[in-house]
Amino acid sequence: MKQFKRLPLEVNNQGWKVHKVGETYSLIFNPKRGRSKRLPLAVHQAAHAEILAKVLDGHAKQGSMKLWRSFKGLWYAMLSVSMEVPDTEPVSGWIGVDRGQNNIAVASLPSGQPKFFKAGIVGFIRKRYAKLRKELGEAKRTKTIKKIESRERRIVTHINHIISKELVQFAKHYGFGLCFENLSGIRQTSKQRKKTKSKADKNRDFWPFYQLEQFTLYKAIREGVPTRNRPAPYTSKSCCKCGVLGNRNHHRFVCVNPRCGAKYNADWGASQTIGKWDGFACSLELKDGVLVMSSPVLGNGVYDSPPNSVSEQFPALAGEL
């Protein structure tokens, strides 16, 4: 028997209206011509209540409305609105955001104050559901496998929503912008061992880095926080204090420059490098370089590389390198 995909009931902006009495919201729509229904509406988040308040005040323009029934029998109203967002203002500095598997995200102020988001919970969820899928696959329970895949995706999406919200609040509180590393094409360019790819908590293909960035971008636009991207190569392997490529061993980074010798958390150093990136544009390929300092010193550093404080403090040494 042929089955069809279930589609939600959709009405245009003229077919629905939000009404509020006290603290109770209700949704009025016309399922049939000449007839209207009023249903009580439970607001899921406080942010949604703010948007509904703008709709009632006329500061937000209504779009279409969709009614969707979940597998558990719960009805959801998906309302689309258009509203003005604040313009981004010039900022005095940028908060670098490094994403990875040791930490989902690490954000640090220009002064060095960090904010870590640990990845342990996501790794645990990946391993748990991978093991469960394997057991269900051996038992030939394909329908249950689809259900738990959807559940796993919702949990990880919820975690990304929480992290993105905290990143935007962190930047807005200190009055800085958010600077991300450009991870486009990382699945094709990054090398992984077969043993690593076989582990659910280690395989990079299972980590939604792009989703976290997109969630942060739209929340930043709504709050008026500016965002930008910078190249990703060598951000965690170059010293954030002098610009020389050093040695990274798991979580630790050690600078090989004898005049620097900095030691710190590698993810924190990467976030500092991303936030301080000078952004000069030229044809220099960082992937082919051995030392960031190996190119001619130009002002604060080489083109398209992190700022280089060694060239400022020790110009003679910079020329030797």
Buried (B, 14 or more C-beta within 10 A) or exposed (E): EEEEEEEEEEBEBEBBBBEBEEEEBBBBBBEEEEEEEEEEBEBEEEEEEEBBBBBEEEEBEBEBBBBBEEEEEEEEBEBEBEEEEEEBEEBEBBBBBBBBBBBBBBBBBBEEEBBBBEBEEBBEBBBBBBEBBEEBEEEEBEEBBEEBEEEBEEBBEEBBBEBBBBBBEBBBEBEBBBBBBBBEEBEEEEEBEEEEEEBBBBBBEBBBBEBBBEBBBEBBBBBEBBBEBBBBBBBBBBBBBBBBBBEBEEEEBBBEBEEBEBEBBBBBBBBBBBBBBBBBEEEBEBEEBEBBBEBEBBEBBBBBBBBBBBBEEBEEBBEEB
